[in-house]
Amino acid sequence: MTPDTPPRGTPASPAPLHGTPAHSTPAPGAPVTAPGTDPHGATYPTGSTAAPGDHPGPARPPHPQRPHDRPVPLARLLRRLGPRPPAFGGSTTARDLAVRHRLLLALSALLTLSLFLSYEGVHGDADPLRTSSAPAVLSIDTALYALGQAQDDAAQAAPTSDFQKQISVAAQSLAAAAGDGVGGPAGRQALQTVAGLITVYAVKVQQAQLQPSDSVLRDAYLSYATSVLAEPGSGIRARLSTLLAQQQDAVRRQASFGPLLWFGWTMTLLLAGVLAAALLETQLFLRRRLRRRYNRGLLATGALLVAGTGTALLFTVWTHRGMAHTRTLLDRPLTGPLITDAGRHTASYLAHTGFRASAAGWILIGGIVLMALAETGLRRHIDDYRFRPR
């Protein structure tokens, strides 16, 4: 009898069909187990082809995966590879506010500096023109006209009071021109020389008038006096004409609107336009992003910008127009009543230029106020986003 042959008298168990689990009858006294469980109480799938003795054992929880075995989400991968997202849940409001804040302050500072330099370039010469250059031109014209009248009176046979009066007018006009600072120290020195020559001229004419009309000595005195008055290059008229030309050049220089001033005012107007556009864009940004219909600080900044720039521009136009009229009026020889009329018109053209020139200091103050208003208009919103928890 071989080991695989069952003992005699024992019925052989039928072989289980393929794919069907074999069920054995439990021995007497053995515990009865439900299908799908083993004697230890562990469950296994009832449809399994494994026999009860071949089940994998009790069910265990799945083995936790290690971190590097986990699948990386696409969003997390993109965040690792791409740039860091902005704070506050992806919002760029804080950065946009900061950029607009710096832009408004920078534009306000540049506009203040440009407007101050351009304004001072025009009005800085208006007051010297009104108080010094224009009166000096009129004084020299008056002296030349008085000396011409005195020369006509010197030819009279007897001394006349008109001659003395014209000499006094010429001397007083030169003193006024010296007080106006004609040509600086060199100009004042030249005026002192001319004043001395006028005295010599007056003395020689008086000596000639004391001589008989047919006296040779009279002719000699008059000839010497005429040479003192009209000698080319060194006479009184030549010296005064040189000083007059210098003062007329000063008037033209002070009343001119050169390339630098054109460039300065062009840049000023461009900066004012850019700042106005930046204020409008910032107001629209606050309305769109923060639902702020109006920002009082920005509105006040815009109002001050328009009022300040417009006032400075208007003052400049008035002042330059008056200076241009003064230049045209004094750039030609004046005699007799024309001198008086020119003085009256010059005073009218250059009226209030001192007050307008003093407004240059208010430009700096206005610029500081402009920046303060822009700062006030945006600071609250910047602080709100700066201290917002992340």
KEKOLFI-287773 format. One record per residue (C-alpha): residue in one letter; y, x, z. Coordinates in steps of 0.05 Angstrom, whole numbers, plus 5000, padded with zeros to 4 digits. Each point is the difference from the previous one (the first is absolute). Layout:
<rs>
aYXZ/...
</rs>
This chain:
<rs>
m500050005000/t506550284978/p506449975041/d503149514951/t494149515004/p500649465053/p494249905049/r494549524983/g501149285021/t507650074997/p503449624945/a504850414959/s507149794998/p502649824932/a504750504970/p507249775001/l503149804935/h504950484969/g507049855026/t497649545055/p500150255071/a493549975038/h500249585063/s494950145054/t497949525053/p502450235068/a494950195049/p498749545059/g505350135053/a504850364954/p507149754997/v501949574941/t505850264960/a504249604951/p500150204927/g505350504986/t499650335069/d495850565027/p496850025069/h506250385026/g504649434980/a503450344941/t501149604938/y498850184928/p500649634935/t494549504990/g499950134926/s498550735009/t493650284971/a499050455060/a494849815050/p501849875072/g497650685019/d504150334945/h506949695014/p505850505008/g500949845073/p505749685038/a506649874961/r505350525014/p507549964987/p502350374938/h501850735010/p507650095002/q502750374940/r503850635011/p507450014982/h499150414937/d494549534977/r504649395001/p502949774934/v507650154997/p504049394978/l504350094939/a506449835036/r498550525054/l498550524948/l506549864963/r503950055065/r496950675014/l501350274930/g506749674987/p506850075034/r501049745069/p502249274999/p506949835028/a500749785071/f500649285024/g494249724961/g502050304932/s507449785003/t505350474971/t505949635031/a501450545051/r500350544948/d504249584952/l504949855056/a500650735018/v501250204927/r505449484991/h503150205066/r500650734980/l502549814931/l505649575026/l502350525050/a499950554947/l503849594949/s505249795052/a501250735020/l500650244928/l504749424982/t504450155060/l500650734982/s501349874926/l505149465013/f503750425051/l500550604954/s502049594939/y505149605039/e503050625032/g500350344932/v504949474976/h503849825063/g500350705027/d505250174946/a503749345003/d503750155065/p502350714980/l502349714933/r504149475036/t503050455054/s500650674965/s498750094926/a503749404972/p506250085044/a500250744983/v500149854926/l505649495010/s503950505043/i499650554947/d502049514945/t505949795043/a502150735011/l499650164926/y504049394981/a505350165053/l500750724976/g500949754929/q505649545023/a503050575040/q500150454938/d504049484962/d505049965057/a500550765004/a503450014932/q505949615027/a506650365005/a501049825073/p495049925058/t497249305006/s496449645056/d494449814953/f497850724994/q499450085075/k496349345005/q494950204947/i498850675033/s498949655067/v495049524967/a496250584969/a499750385066/q497549395039/s494849854947/l497350715004/a499749945076/a496149354993/a495350334951/a498950585048/g498449495055/d494949684954/g496250664995/v501150164927/g494950514977/g498250235070/p503250645029/a501550294931/g503449354980/r504349995062/q502050734988/a502049834929/l504249415025/q503650455049/t501750484943/v502549424958/a504349755058/g503250695005/l501450024925/i503249325004/t504750255053/v501950604955/y501049534941/a504549545040/v504350595025/k500950304930/v502049334971/q505149895056/q502950704988/a500649854925/q503549345013/l505250365042/q501950444941/p504849794945/s496849644942/d501450574951/s498150555048/v494650504980/l497750025072/r498749264997/d495550084940/a496350565035/y498749585061/l497649424959/s495650454957/y496750295062/a499049315031/t496949744936/s495150594998/v498049865072/l498749284982/a496850054931/e497250714993/p493049944967/g494550195049/s504450165059/g505449475001/i500349395045/r497649524947/a494250454979/r497650065072/l500749265013/s496449834934/t494250445021/l499549665067/l500549324966/a494350174953/q495850215059/q501349365037/q498549584938/d493350374994/a498649835073/v501649274987/r495349994939/r494550345040/q500749535059/a500349374957/s494350194953/f493249685002/g495650584979/p492550054983/l498050135072/l503349355023/w496849624943/f493250285019/g501249865074/w502049274989/t494349894949/m495050255051/t503249585054/l499549364959/l492850164981/l498150125073/a503449355020/g496049634947/v493550325020/l501249855074/a501749274983/a493649944960/a496050325057/l503049515050/l498249414955/e492950254989/t499150115075/q502449295014/l495149724949/f494450435029/l501349725070/r500149294973/r493650104962/r496050415050/l502849785067/r502649314983/r507050195021/r504949584961/y506150405018/n501050665037/r506850025034/g500250755003/l498850084926/l504949454982/a505450345042/t498350664967/g500949704931/a506549675019/l502850655028/l497750384939/v503549534952/a506349945041/g500650745016/t498550264930/g504449474968/t505950155045/a499450754990/l499649904924/l506049535000/f504250485042/t498150564953/v502049614938/w506849825030/t501350715023/h497950334935/r504149524959/g506250155041/m498750754994/a499149944924/h506649634994/t503550525042/r497250564957/t502449674936/l506949895031/l501050705025/d497050374941/r506549984961/p507150255012/l504349535042/t507549985001/g505449585032/p498149295019/l492950114976/i498850445061/t502049445047/d495749504963/a494150485000/g500650095075/r499949255011/h494149894954/t496150585030/a500949725069/s497449334975/y494050314964/l497850415059/a501349495054/h494449905052/t496350614976/g500350305069/f496649385030/r494750024946/a498850745010/s498949895075/a494449514983/a495550594982/g498150075073/w497749275000/i495050164945/l496250455048/i500249485054/g497849474951/g494250434978/i497650085071/v500449245010/l496349904934/m494250435023/a500049665068/l499549314969/a494350224954/e496550305061/t500949365040/g497549574943/l493350364995/r498850305068/r497149375032/h494949914944/i498150745001/d498949975075/d495849384994/y495150354953/r500450675034/f497649735067/r495149494972/p493050155028/r495050264950/
</rs>
